[in-house]
Amino acid sequence: MIRVRNLESGYGALRVLKGVSLHVDKGEIVTIIGANGAGKSTLLKTLASIVRPRSGTILLNRAPVVRSSAETIVAMGCSLVPEGRHVFGAMTVVENLALGAYIQYKRGKKYEIEEDLPYVFSIFPTLLARKTQLAGTLSGGEQQMLAMARALMARPGLLMLDEPSMGLAPLMVKELFSVVRRLRDEGKTILLVEQNAKAALGVADRGYVLETGRIVLEGASRELLDNKDVQRAYLGKEYRKINE
Amino acid sequence: MIHTKKAESMPRDDIDQLQVEKLQTTLNRVYRNVAFYKNRFDQCATDIGKIGGVNDMRHLPLTSKADLATSYPYGMFAVPLRDIVRIHTTSGATGRPIVMGYTKNDLCHWAELVARSLSAAGINEHDFVQVAFSYSLFTGGLGFHYGAELIGASVIPSSESADMRKQITVMKDYKVTALVSTPTYALKLAHELREMGVHPEELHLKNGVFGAEPWNQTMREQIEERLHINAFDNYGISEVLGPGIAAECECKNGLHVNEDHFIAEIIDPKTLEPVSEGVQGEVVLTTITKEGFPLVRYRTGDLASLMPGACACGRTFRRLSRVSGRTDDLIIIKGMKFFPSQIEEVLHTVEKITPHYQVVISRNDGLDEMELRVEMSDKIPFFDEIRKLEELKADISRHIKQELNITAKVIFVEPGSFIHEPGKKAKRVIDRR
């Protein structure tokens, strides 16, 4: 689905990603975990062409996309749900969703849009109840749902989620992650960036651990959960001090 | 049967991507966690960030056995010791042993890789697998054991017992269908079978997986003929993992390297430059999934080549030719390894002098034999007393057994027996195998 090689990216003089290689196969949930400032969001922004990489290659469905614009990436079936939701607060839920379907509209798929609206409401029933409410008045969890629903309106093959669990109640996190799992079961591919390593590894097939712009660990989620470095650094498991 | 079809028959460009990712991850990790690699990369001014593909590996420094020896015992571990759940070592016959540590994930991978090798040799959950490798610090026994368990076979951990009769009784009575051992041991078993008057057809053996020492096609034919089995080669070296690095499939035409866990290169042992496909050279291995004891470009000292083309079995992993020899003068006899210099040391401790000597290795009926010829000289005391000479012989023989765990036939020869061309060193080892 997506294949990244030696990606270097950053802002101005700041080098954030220092040669990142990773891939996500079709139908997989892959997570990228890491601490604050590791470069997780920069990675997603670079993949979405919001930030330009300095070097490296990105293949989306085997097509090189490094020089493509952000809207081309969306048109190619890769949508980003940004960190902090970024819903349009002064617009209603339905209007937000309609904006998400813009690319579908341009493709002339009006009929599909009609179909997709009930589909996203079936995934997020709360949104149906708040259909006409202004997005700005929704709770954090609901806004996150709206942001995901909006991305889904473009019918992406690959959905990139940037810290969907941030600032949400544990119950809400659980619900969101079950949606992630459902989307995968329905054939979507998901790249999930998270600080909540435990929840992310619980839902993902594979994971990468990003530290200061470099990938230091990768493997099946089960293996990462078993890895003591991950346990110490991200799962908050403390160990007795043993003389080494 | 292909054990993990998804991995083993992955398209080549997927393997490529996987190797790059895992290689970079490994480099980032060893640079951060292993002082040796940090120093080495810094000294060689190697920017690991510049390693963008498997082809860039030639820019990375090589790791030698001597490097590992100086890091004895735990210097090369990339995780804190409390994360290590198993320790194995090399035999240490060639000096200080090298200590390898495995994490929980390492052991899972190892079992998986051995399971692949056994499956490739046609072994499955219906088989009774007799593991006749020693269960000890050596990786052979436990390495094969967990792989065989993983495929669901009934595993008989008979170990490499010196009691061949007992081994054969187990094999016969427990209806063993697959044998895992060194090729030499398999031939010894065959020999013992003949002595005991047991016809191979009375056994239930079908397949055998052999490794831990170089063996050739002639030996394979002998094993297959004498035990009535299908014999498969397995390549593994303890420093890198143990068994399961590369294994033969049903085509018996090269050993598939588990490329999702290792990157294999072949270099010219003199220039240290990579050689092209099909050309023989030294096998250099990089581990790309190991957590406890990762190795970057480890020089194995084994001579082989990477075979061009795809294999008919459907596996896409590249094939290593069978190991044909060594880059150094390491002698491997009956699975034991030593350098000629170690014989010298033994002679020195016994006689307090270093006489001229010659090691003659021959293969008799598939079994390796070692003869040690020691030149007489006036420096050897009482060289004219037969009884004392016999004692001395026994003494040398016992020391060699002690130090190198090898039974050697010691004979004394006349002074000047080792004629050598002027200006050339005397030939220390004559290998007639």
Interface residues (C-beta under 8 A of the other chain):
Chain A: R3 R5 N6 K18 G19 S21 L22 H23 E211 R214 I215 V216 L217 E218 G219 E223 D226 N227 K228 D229 Y239 I242 E244
Chain B: Q17 L18 V20 E21 K22 Q24 T25 N28 R29 R32 G49 K50 G52 G53 V79 P80 L81 R82 D83 T103 K104 N105 C108 T289 E291
